[in-house]
Amino acid sequence: MALRNKNRKKSTLATTSRHLIADKLPKSPISEQYRTIRTNIQFSFVDQQMRSIMVTSSGPAEGKSTTASNLAVVFAQQGKQVLFIDADLRKPTAHYTFQQENFKGLTTVLTKQTQLLETITPTKIANLDILTSGPIPPNPAELLSSRAMQELIADAYNQYDVVIFDTPPVLAVTDAQVLANQCDGTILVVSSGTTDKDSAVKAKELLDAAKAKLLGVVLNGKKQKDSSYYYYYGAK
């Protein structure tokens, strides 16, 4: 049984590490698309400073966490000091993707059990640190809308050039809406062949109602004729 669990753990780490294609295969066409998204985001902030980006989706399994983590990587590769925060306090995945412990994290900082700087951990990628979700709480939306969350963001700005948040799907829970107006910009991820038009429109309406600055939409999983996959960033 121990051997089986060990093999299962290795399999999980190998699978999730492949999600960081911008780090593993920086010269691949997909990695280039992430860099294109990064460039387009930066052009969206010509007249103001861009410090924080929230990444969400309309529903589950649309690629938001993969998009968020790879965006963090390409910003770090540009020389920016980047903090990736797993704000999906219901189904967190960043600790798997970046191969980190998750005994403490965002939730322990927000509940004053730990301090921000002592809870953040470096990743294997230069310039990129991570704040995992921490233990799953009973009240995610309340924590994200708390004064402690505002203080955390302000503290993160003092240490990092860019803060990227991975949040739950918009249509599933209210967490993303709660955090949206605290971030400088929001990216909505949709999946080709999975996300229906009505869901995407409803997600945008909810983000607009939350006064989010929607920077654009990433179309995930669109198959090209040569069978490669790419991400497309479109301005609102």
MARVEX-239637 format. One line per 5 residues: their letters; for each residue y negated, x, z negated of N, C-alpha, C. Coordinates in pm, 1 decimal. Layout:
a	Y,X,Z,Y,X,Z,Y,X,Z; ... .
END
This chain:
malrn	121.6,83.5,0.0,0.0,0.0,0.0,-126.3,86.7,0.0; -124.2,194.4,-79.4,-240.6,283.0,-85.3,-267.9,345.4,51.0; -160.2,385.7,119.0,-175.4,446.4,250.8,-231.9,345.4,349.0; -185.0,222.0,340.3,-233.9,117.5,431.2,-382.4,93.3,408.0; -425.0,85.8,281.7,-565.7,64.1,252.0,-650.9,180.5,299.4 .
knrkk	-597.2,302.2,283.7,-670.4,420.3,327.9,-689.0,418.3,478.6; -584.0,382.7,550.0,-593.4,376.0,695.9,-688.5,266.0,739.3; -687.3,155.4,665.4,-776.5,45.3,698.6,-921.2,87.3,680.3; -947.7,162.5,571.6,-1084.1,210.1,546.3,-1129.8,303.2,657.6; -1042.3,394.4,699.3,-1077.0,486.0,808.6,-1106.2,408.9,936.1 .
stlat	-1026.9,306.8,962.4,-1047.1,225.3,1081.9,-1180.7,154.5,1077.9; -1216.6,101.7,958.3,-1344.0,32.4,944.5,-1460.7,126.4,968.1; -1455.1,246.6,909.6,-1562.8,342.7,926.4,-1574.8,387.9,1071.0; -1463.2,405.8,1137.6,-1466.2,448.3,1278.0,-1527.0,340.6,1365.5; -1493.3,214.3,1335.8,-1544.6,104.0,1416.3,-1694.3,87.7,1397.7 .
tsrhl	-1739.5,86.9,1269.7,-1880.5,64.4,1245.2,-1965.6,181.7,1290.6; -1913.8,303.0,1283.2,-1993.4,418.1,1325.5,-2021.9,413.7,1474.8; -1936.4,346.6,1550.7,-1960.0,335.8,1694.2,-2081.0,248.1,1724.5; -2122.4,166.3,1627.4,-2239.8,82.7,1647.7,-2366.4,165.8,1659.8; -2364.9,289.0,1608.1,-2481.4,376.8,1615.6,-2475.6,458.6,1743.5 .
iadkl	-2474.9,390.6,1855.0,-2459.0,457.3,1983.2,-2578.5,546.2,2013.6; -2696.9,510.7,1962.4,-2815.1,593.6,1985.8,-2801.0,730.6,1920.8; -2716.6,740.0,1818.4,-2688.6,868.1,1755.2,-2566.2,934.5,1817.3; -2460.4,857.3,1840.4,-2335.0,914.2,1890.0,-2343.6,953.7,2037.3; -2412.2,870.1,2116.5,-2423.2,895.9,2260.6,-2569.4,880.9,2303.2 .
pkspi	-2654.3,975.0,2264.2,-2798.6,961.2,2289.3,-2837.5,960.2,2436.9; -2749.9,1010.1,2524.4,-2782.9,1014.0,2667.1,-2724.3,896.4,2744.1; -2661.1,802.8,2674.8,-2599.7,688.7,2741.4,-2706.5,589.2,2788.4; -2674.2,505.3,2888.0,-2770.1,404.1,2935.3,-2813.1,307.8,2825.4; -2723.2,274.8,2733.1,-2758.8,182.9,2625.2,-2860.1,248.4,2532.1 .
seqyr	-2839.4,375.7,2500.6,-2934.1,446.6,2415.7,-3071.5,453.3,2481.2; -3072.3,469.3,2612.5,-3199.1,471.5,2684.6,-3269.7,337.0,2674.6; -3192.5,227.2,2674.0,-3251.8,95.2,2659.2,-3313.5,78.1,2520.6; -3249.3,133.3,2419.5,-3308.6,128.1,2285.3,-3439.8,204.7,2281.7; -3444.9,316.7,2350.3,-3571.0,392.0,2356.0,-3678.4,313.9,2431.5 .
tirtn	-3636.0,238.9,2532.5,-3730.3,153.2,2605.2,-3784.9,44.5,2513.9; -3697.6,-14.6,2432.6,-3742.1,-114.6,2335.8,-3842.5,-52.7,2239.4; -3811.6,67.5,2191.8,-3903.5,138.2,2101.0,-4040.8,156.2,2165.4; -4041.1,199.5,2291.2,-4167.7,221.5,2362.0,-4245.0,91.6,2376.1; -4176.0,-15.6,2410.9,-4243.5,-144.5,2427.0,-4300.0,-195.9,2295.1 .
iqfsf	-4228.7,-170.7,2186.9,-4280.2,-208.4,2055.3,-4409.3,-133.3,2027.1; -4410.0,-4.9,2055.9,-4528.6,75.6,2028.9,-4647.8,31.4,2113.8; -4622.0,-10.5,2236.7,-4729.4,-62.6,2320.9,-4782.9,-195.1,2268.2; -4701.4,-266.4,2191.9,-4745.6,-393.4,2133.8,-4845.2,-372.7,2021.6; -4855.9,-248.6,1972.5,-4944.3,-218.5,1860.9,-5051.6,-117.9,1900.1 .
vdqqm	-5108.9,-136.1,2017.0,-5210.4,-43.2,2066.0,-5333.6,-45.2,1976.2; -5374.4,-164.3,1930.0,-5499.0,-178.4,1854.6,-5478.7,-185.8,1703.5; -5357.3,-171.0,1656.2,-5333.5,-174.3,1513.4,-5213.3,-86.9,1478.2; -5201.7,-53.4,1353.1,-5093.2,33.0,1308.5,-4966.2,-48.3,1286.2; -4856.5,-0.1,1338.1,-4727.9,-65.4,1321.0,-4651.3,5.1,1210.7 .
rsimv	-4619.7,-67.2,1102.4,-4549.6,-7.4,990.6,-4412.7,-70.5,965.3; -4399.8,-200.3,991.2,-4273.9,-268.4,957.9,-4230.1,-362.9,1069.0; -4098.7,-364.6,1092.0,-4039.3,-450.6,1194.9,-3920.5,-523.9,1134.0; -3916.0,-651.7,1154.2,-3803.3,-733.1,1109.8,-3718.0,-770.6,1230.2; -3587.8,-754.6,1218.0,-3496.0,-790.5,1326.6,-3407.7,-904.6,1278.7 .
tssgp	-3402.5,-1010.9,1357.8,-3321.2,-1126.7,1322.5,-3259.3,-1185.2,1448.8; -3185.7,-1293.4,1432.4,-3123.4,-1362.2,1546.3,-3123.9,-1510.9,1516.5; -3086.3,-1591.4,1614.9,-3080.3,-1735.5,1589.7,-2956.2,-1771.1,1508.8; -2843.3,-1708.0,1541.6,-2717.7,-1736.1,1473.0,-2640.2,-1608.2,1446.4; -2521.5,-1620.9,1389.3,-2440.5,-1503.1,1357.5,-2375.8,-1440.7,1480.8 .
aegks	-2334.3,-1316.2,1467.3,-2257.9,-1243.9,1569.8,-2332.7,-1230.7,1702.7; -2463.7,-1211.8,1694.6,-2544.0,-1194.6,1815.7,-2594.4,-1051.5,1833.6; -2561.0,-964.5,1739.9,-2594.4,-823.2,1755.8,-2721.2,-777.7,1687.1; -2773.2,-855.4,1594.0,-2899.1,-818.0,1529.2,-2886.6,-690.0,1446.6; -2776.2,-676.2,1373.0,-2759.9,-558.7,1287.2,-2741.4,-432.3,1370.1 .
ttasn	-2667.5,-443.3,1479.6,-2650.9,-329.8,1570.2,-2784.6,-290.2,1631.4; -2861.9,-390.3,1672.5,-2993.5,-363.8,1729.5,-3085.8,-298.6,1627.8; -3089.7,-353.7,1506.7,-3178.0,-300.8,1402.9,-3144.2,-156.1,1368.7; -3015.8,-126.6,1352.0,-2976.0,8.2,1312.3,-3002.7,109.8,1422.8; -2979.8,72.7,1546.8,-3006.6,164.9,1657.2,-3155.9,184.3,1680.9 .
lavvf	-3235.3,82.1,1655.9,-3380.4,99.0,1663.3,-3427.0,197.7,1557.0; -3369.5,187.4,1439.0,-3403.7,282.0,1332.5,-3371.7,424.5,1376.4; -3258.6,441.7,1442.2,-3217.2,574.1,1488.7,-3315.9,629.5,1591.1; -3354.1,548.9,1690.4,-3441.3,602.6,1795.9,-3582.8,628.5,1744.8; -3629.1,552.5,1645.9,-3758.4,584.8,1584.9,-3748.9,716.8,1508.4 .
aqqgk	-3638.0,737.1,1438.9,-3617.7,862.3,1366.0,-3608.2,980.0,1462.3; -3542.8,959.8,1575.6,-3531.2,1065.9,1675.4,-3666.5,1105.3,1733.2; -3761.8,1014.8,1724.0,-3896.7,1042.2,1772.8,-3976.6,1125.2,1671.7; -3918.7,1146.2,1554.8,-3987.2,1223.4,1452.3,-4053.7,1139.5,1345.2; -4041.2,1008.6,1353.8,-4095.4,920.3,1251.9,-4008.3,925.6,1126.6 .
qvlfi	-4071.5,913.5,1011.1,-3997.8,897.8,886.2,-3964.6,749.2,873.5; -3836.3,716.2,879.6,-3793.3,576.9,891.0,-3711.1,535.3,769.4; -3739.4,415.3,720.3,-3656.8,353.7,615.6,-3593.8,228.3,672.4; -3461.8,223.1,670.7,-3387.5,104.5,714.5,-3348.0,25.7,590.2; -3389.4,-100.7,583.9,-3359.5,-185.7,468.6,-3266.8,-298.7,510.4 .
dadlr	-3152.7,-306.7,445.9,-3060.2,-417.1,471.8,-3103.0,-535.6,387.0; -3180.3,-625.7,448.0,-3229.9,-744.4,379.0,-3143.9,-866.6,408.6; -3026.4,-844.3,465.9,-2929.6,-952.6,481.1,-2849.2,-956.6,351.3; -2898.3,-1033.4,256.6,-2840.2,-1034.8,122.6,-2724.1,-1132.7,110.3; -2678.2,-1183.2,223.9,-2564.8,-1275.4,223.5,-2440.5,-1210.8,286.6 .
kptah	-2461.3,-1143.3,400.3,-2351.6,-1072.9,465.4,-2399.0,-934.6,509.5; -2424.3,-846.5,414.3,-2476.2,-713.5,447.4,-2371.8,-627.6,518.5; -2419.1,-543.3,609.2,-2328.0,-455.2,684.4,-2376.2,-311.3,692.4; -2500.8,-285.3,656.2,-2558.3,-151.3,677.3,-2482.8,-43.1,601.2; -2430.2,-75.0,484.7,-2357.7,27.6,409.1,-2230.2,69.1,480.5 .
ytfqq	-2171.4,-21.1,557.6,-2057.0,16.4,641.1,-2102.9,100.9,760.0; -2208.0,54.0,827.5,-2256.0,122.4,947.6,-2297.3,266.9,918.8; -2367.9,285.6,806.5,-2417.5,419.0,773.0,-2329.0,490.2,670.7; -2213.5,429.2,640.1,-2114.5,489.7,551.0,-2175.3,527.5,416.0; -2229.0,425.8,348.3,-2294.6,444.5,219.6,-2227.5,359.9,110.8 .
enfkg	-2249.1,397.6,-13.5,-2211.0,312.6,-126.2,-2307.3,193.7,-132.5; -2264.5,85.7,-201.1,-2352.2,-30.8,-210.6,-2353.3,-88.8,-351.7; -2338.0,-2.4,-450.3,-2340.7,-48.9,-588.1,-2483.2,-83.1,-632.8; -2578.5,-17.7,-571.3,-2719.1,-48.7,-597.1,-2790.6,-53.0,-463.6; -2905.3,-119.2,-460.7,-2977.1,-133.0,-334.3,-3098.1,-222.8,-350.7 .
lttvl	-3128.8,-298.0,-247.7,-3247.9,-383.6,-246.7,-3249.6,-479.3,-365.2; -3137.0,-540.6,-394.0,-3135.4,-640.1,-501.6,-3159.5,-577.0,-638.6; -3109.1,-457.0,-661.0,-3131.3,-393.8,-791.6,-3275.4,-345.5,-806.0; -3339.8,-310.5,-693.3,-3481.5,-273.7,-698.2,-3566.6,-396.5,-726.9; -3537.7,-506.8,-658.5,-3617.1,-628.8,-675.6,-3602.3,-688.8,-814.8 .
tkqtq	-3489.3,-667.0,-877.3,-3467.6,-719.7,-1012.8,-3498.5,-615.3,-1120.2; -3562.8,-504.2,-1078.6,-3611.2,-400.6,-1170.2,-3499.6,-327.4,-1244.7; -3379.7,-327.8,-1187.5,-3270.6,-252.6,-1248.9,-3274.8,-105.5,-1208.4; -3329.0,-79.1,-1089.1,-3345.2,57.5,-1041.6,-3481.3,71.7,-975.6; -3525.9,195.5,-960.8,-3651.1,224.5,-892.5,-3624.1,249.3,-744.2 .
lleti	-3723.5,220.1,-660.9,-3705.9,230.6,-515.9,-3662.0,370.3,-473.3; -3735.0,471.2,-514.1,-3708.4,606.1,-463.6,-3574.1,660.7,-509.8; -3527.6,616.9,-625.2,-3398.3,664.1,-673.0,-3282.4,586.6,-610.4; -3313.8,474.2,-545.8,-3210.6,388.0,-486.8,-3192.5,416.1,-338.3; -3299.3,460.4,-273.0,-3292.1,498.9,-131.9,-3200.6,620.0,-117.0 .
tptki	-3121.0,620.4,-10.6,-3033.8,735.0,15.3,-3055.0,786.3,157.6; -3044.1,916.9,178.0,-3056.0,972.3,313.6,-2930.3,942.3,394.2; -2944.6,931.7,523.7,-2829.7,917.7,612.5,-2799.8,1053.3,675.2; -2698.9,1057.5,758.6,-2664.5,1180.5,828.7,-2761.4,1209.0,943.7; -2850.2,1113.8,969.8,-2945.0,1125.7,1080.5,-3078.6,1174.5,1026.5 .
anldi	-3133.3,1277.9,1085.4,-3260.5,1334.4,1040.8,-3370.9,1229.5,1044.0; -3454.5,1228.4,941.0,-3571.7,1139.8,929.0,-3537.2,994.6,898.0; -3410.8,963.5,877.1,-3370.7,824.5,855.1,-3304.7,807.6,718.6; -3368.8,726.9,632.9,-3313.9,690.1,503.4,-3276.8,542.2,504.3; -3195.8,502.7,407.0,-3148.6,364.6,403.6,-3158.3,308.9,262.4 .
ltsgp	-3194.4,181.8,255.2,-3184.0,104.7,131.3,-3083.6,-5.9,159.2; -2964.2,8.9,105.3,-2860.6,-91.4,128.4,-2897.2,-220.6,55.9; -2817.2,-323.8,75.5,-2849.8,-454.1,17.1,-2835.8,-455.4,-133.8; -2738.3,-379.4,-185.0,-2704.8,-391.6,-325.5,-2615.0,-512.4,-346.3; -2578.9,-542.2,-471.5,-2491.6,-656.6,-499.3,-2550.2,-786.8,-446.2 .
ippnp	-2465.9,-871.9,-390.9,-2511.9,-999.6,-335.2,-2558.7,-1091.3,-447.4; -2682.9,-1140.9,-439.3,-2738.8,-1223.3,-546.3,-2716.3,-1372.9,-521.6; -2738.5,-1456.3,-622.4,-2726.0,-1601.7,-603.0,-2850.1,-1663.7,-538.9; -2961.6,-1587.5,-533.1,-3089.3,-1643.1,-488.0,-3161.1,-1551.9,-389.0; -3101.2,-1522.7,-272.9,-3161.6,-1427.2,-179.0,-3304.0,-1462.9,-136.0 .
aells	-3328.3,-1588.5,-99.3,-3460.8,-1627.4,-49.6,-3567.8,-1607.7,-155.7; -3535.7,-1639.4,-279.5,-3632.0,-1622.8,-388.5,-3665.5,-1475.6,-410.2; -3565.0,-1390.0,-400.2,-3590.1,-1246.8,-417.0,-3679.5,-1193.6,-305.5; -3653.2,-1234.9,-182.2,-3730.3,-1184.3,-68.8,-3874.1,-1234.6,-69.4; -3899.8,-1346.2,-135.2,-4035.2,-1401.1,-140.0,-4108.8,-1363.2,-268.0 .
sramq	-4046.4,-1279.0,-349.1,-4103.6,-1244.4,-479.1,-4216.3,-1141.7,-467.4; -4293.7,-1132.0,-573.8,-4397.3,-1029.0,-581.1,-4335.0,-888.8,-576.9; -4215.2,-879.2,-632.5,-4145.5,-749.9,-632.3,-4118.9,-703.2,-489.3; -4093.9,-796.1,-397.6,-4071.4,-760.9,-258.3,-4199.9,-706.8,-195.4; -4311.9,-769.7,-226.3,-4439.7,-720.6,-175.1,-4468.8,-580.5,-227.8 .
eliad	-4437.9,-557.0,-354.2,-4459.4,-425.6,-413.7,-4368.0,-321.7,-349.9; -4244.2,-361.7,-321.3,-4149.1,-269.9,-257.1,-4199.5,-227.1,-119.7; -4248.6,-322.1,-42.1,-4298.6,-290.6,91.3,-4417.5,-195.2,82.1; -4508.3,-222.5,-10.8,-4624.9,-135.6,-28.4,-4581.6,5.9,-67.4; -4484.1,16.1,-156.5,-4433.4,148.0,-196.7,-4366.8,220.2,-78.6 .
aynqy	-4292.2,144.4,2.9,-4225.0,204.1,119.1,-4326.9,257.9,219.0; -4439.4,188.1,235.4,-4543.5,234.8,326.6,-4601.0,369.7,283.1; -4599.4,396.0,152.9,-4652.1,522.9,103.0,-4560.7,640.5,136.0; -4434.6,611.6,166.6,-4336.3,717.8,187.3,-4288.9,729.9,332.8; -4301.5,621.9,411.0,-4240.4,618.0,543.8,-4339.8,572.6,650.3 .
dvvif	-4314.4,617.9,773.1,-4396.9,576.0,886.8,-4356.5,437.1,936.1; -4226.1,411.4,935.9,-4173.6,285.4,988.6,-4067.4,231.4,892.7; -4075.0,101.0,864.5,-3974.3,33.6,783.4,-3911.8,-76.1,869.1; -3780.1,-72.5,882.5,-3710.1,-170.3,965.1,-3618.5,-254.6,876.7; -3633.1,-386.5,888.2,-3555.0,-479.8,808.5,-3450.0,-549.1,894.7 .
dtppv	-3328.4,-551.6,845.8,-3222.8,-633.5,905.5,-3211.5,-759.3,819.9; -3231.8,-876.9,880.4,-3233.4,-1001.7,803.4,-3129.2,-1100.0,856.6; -3095.9,-1202.5,778.1,-2998.0,-1302.7,823.2,-3049.3,-1383.1,943.0; -2960.5,-1452.8,1012.5,-3001.9,-1537.9,1124.3,-3099.8,-1646.4,1080.2; -3193.8,-1678.0,1167.0,-3300.2,-1772.4,1135.0,-3246.7,-1913.8,1111.6 .
lavtd	-3152.5,-1957.7,1194.8,-3105.3,-2095.4,1185.5,-3007.7,-2117.7,1071.0; -2954.9,-2009.9,1016.7,-2854.5,-2023.6,911.2,-2918.2,-2045.6,774.2; -3018.8,-1964.7,742.4,-3084.7,-1969.4,611.7,-3233.1,-1941.2,629.9; -3310.4,-1955.6,522.6,-3455.8,-1940.0,532.6,-3503.0,-1796.2,508.1; -3412.2,-1704.0,479.3,-3450.0,-1568.6,438.0,-3541.4,-1498.7,538.1 .
aqvla	-3506.6,-1506.6,667.2,-3586.3,-1438.0,769.3,-3727.7,-1495.6,777.1; -3740.1,-1626.6,763.5,-3872.4,-1688.2,766.6,-3956.7,-1642.5,648.7; -3892.8,-1627.8,534.8,-3962.5,-1583.8,414.2,-4019.3,-1443.8,431.9; -3944.1,-1357.6,496.3,-3984.5,-1217.8,511.8,-4073.4,-1194.1,633.5; -4069.7,-1286.3,729.2,-4136.0,-1264.4,857.7,-4284.9,-1236.4,844.8 .
nqcdg	-4353.2,-1314.7,763.3,-4498.7,-1294.5,756.7,-4539.0,-1177.5,668.7; -4440.9,-1108.1,610.7,-4469.9,-986.5,535.2,-4455.3,-860.9,621.8; -4400.7,-878.7,742.9,-4378.2,-766.0,833.5,-4479.4,-767.8,947.0; -4505.5,-651.7,1003.1,-4603.8,-641.6,1111.4,-4554.0,-706.7,1240.1; -4423.3,-705.8,1261.2,-4369.0,-763.2,1383.3,-4224.7,-804.8,1365.7 .
tilvv	-4181.7,-897.9,1452.0,-4045.0,-950.0,1446.4,-3980.2,-942.7,1583.0; -3853.5,-904.1,1586.1,-3775.0,-904.8,1709.3,-3661.5,-1004.1,1693.3; -3645.1,-1090.3,1792.1,-3537.9,-1189.4,1791.7,-3428.1,-1143.0,1886.3; -3306.6,-1133.2,1836.1,-3192.0,-1090.2,1916.4,-3111.8,-1213.1,1958.9; -3081.7,-1222.0,2088.2,-2996.6,-1328.9,2139.4,-2882.1,-1265.0,2217.3 .
ssgtt	-2771.8,-1336.5,2225.0,-2652.7,-1281.2,2288.9,-2621.5,-1355.6,2417.7; -2606.7,-1281.0,2525.9,-2575.5,-1339.4,2655.6,-2439.7,-1410.5,2649.8; -2438.9,-1536.0,2689.6,-2315.4,-1611.7,2691.6,-2276.5,-1671.4,2557.9; -2354.5,-1639.7,2453.2,-2325.1,-1691.4,2319.6,-2438.0,-1779.0,2267.0; -2559.0,-1728.8,2274.2,-2674.5,-1802.7,2224.9,-2714.7,-1909.1,2325.8 .
dkdsa	-2718.2,-2035.2,2283.2,-2763.5,-2139.3,2376.3,-2915.7,-2150.3,2370.0; -2972.3,-2204.7,2474.9,-3117.7,-2209.7,2489.3,-3183.3,-2285.2,2375.0; -3125.4,-2396.9,2335.4,-3185.2,-2478.0,2228.7,-3193.7,-2399.5,2097.8; -3090.1,-2320.5,2068.9,-3090.3,-2242.0,1945.5,-3198.3,-2134.8,1949.5; -3212.0,-2069.3,2064.1,-3313.4,-1965.8,2078.5,-3454.0,-2024.4,2063.9 .
vkake	-3476.4,-2140.2,2125.5,-3607.5,-2206.4,2117.2,-3636.5,-2248.6,1973.4; -3535.5,-2305.0,1907.1,-3553.7,-2348.3,1768.2,-3583.5,-2229.4,1677.8; -3515.1,-2117.4,1699.8,-3539.6,-1997.8,1620.3,-3683.4,-1950.1,1637.3; -3731.5,-1950.6,1761.8,-3869.4,-1909.2,1787.5,-3968.2,-2003.1,1718.4; -3940.5,-2131.7,1722.2,-4029.0,-2229.8,1657.8,-4036.3,-2206.4,1507.3 .
lldaa	-3922.4,-2176.7,1446.8,-3920.2,-2151.7,1302.5,-3996.0,-2024.2,1267.2; -3982.4,-1922.5,1351.0,-4056.3,-1798.4,1327.4,-4206.5,-1819.4,1345.3; -4243.4,-1896.1,1446.2,-4385.4,-1928.0,1467.0,-4441.2,-2003.9,1347.1; -4362.1,-2099.0,1295.8,-4405.6,-2177.5,1179.9,-4422.9,-2089.8,1056.0; -4345.5,-1982.1,1049.6,-4355.4,-1888.5,937.6,-4465.4,-1785.4,958.8 .
kakll	-4539.7,-1798.4,1068.1,-4649.3,-1708.3,1103.3,-4600.6,-1565.7,1130.1; -4482.5,-1556.7,1189.4,-4430.4,-1426.9,1229.5,-4500.1,-1381.3,1356.3; -4517.3,-1250.8,1369.3,-4567.4,-1195.3,1494.8,-4445.5,-1157.3,1577.3; -4407.2,-1246.3,1667.8,-4288.1,-1223.0,1749.3,-4322.8,-1126.4,1862.0; -4265.6,-1008.3,1854.7,-4294.8,-904.8,1953.5,-4220.3,-927.8,2083.7 .
gvvln	-4100.3,-983.1,2074.5,-4020.3,-1004.8,2194.0,-3877.7,-1039.7,2159.0; -3797.2,-1048.7,2262.2,-3656.9,-1088.8,2248.1,-3568.5,-980.5,2308.4; -3462.0,-946.4,2238.2,-3362.7,-853.0,2289.5,-3242.2,-932.2,2334.7; -3209.2,-919.8,2462.4,-3090.7,-985.2,2517.7,-2973.7,-888.9,2505.6; -2877.3,-926.5,2426.8,-2766.0,-839.1,2392.4,-2639.3,-880.5,2467.8 .
gkkqk	-2564.4,-780.5,2515.7,-2434.3,-809.7,2575.6,-2438.5,-860.2,2718.1; -2547.6,-837.2,2787.7,-2555.8,-879.1,2927.3,-2476.2,-782.5,3013.5; -2379.8,-832.8,3084.5,-2291.7,-746.7,3162.9,-2350.2,-721.4,3301.4; -2357.9,-594.4,3338.0,-2406.8,-557.1,3469.7,-2289.2,-544.2,3566.7; -2322.0,-529.2,3692.8,-2217.8,-521.1,3794.8,-2127.5,-400.2,3775.2 .
dssyy	-2183.1,-293.6,3715.2,-2101.9,-174.0,3695.8,-2026.7,-176.6,3563.1; -2026.2,-295.8,3499.1,-1952.6,-320.1,3375.4,-2010.4,-250.2,3254.0; -2130.0,-191.6,3266.3,-2194.5,-136.2,3148.1,-2276.4,-246.8,3081.8; -2320.4,-220.4,2959.2,-2396.8,-319.2,2885.0,-2534.4,-263.1,2855.4; -2629.9,-352.1,2846.2,-2763.8,-304.7,2818.0,-2836.6,-405.4,2730.6 .
yyyga	-2946.5,-359.7,2673.4,-3033.7,-445.3,2594.8,-3165.7,-457.5,2669.4; -3218.5,-575.0,2674.1,-3343.5,-597.8,2744.9,-3446.6,-651.6,2648.6; -3562.1,-591.4,2652.9,-3671.1,-633.6,2564.4,-3774.3,-705.5,2648.5; -3806.8,-828.3,2610.9,-3907.6,-904.3,2684.0,-4019.3,-947.7,2592.2; -4141.3,-926.0,2631.3,-4255.1,-965.0,2548.7,-4266.6,-1115.8,2544.4 .
k	-4323.8,-1162.8,2437.1,-4337.9,-1307.2,2420.3,-4433.8,-1362.6,2524.0 .
END
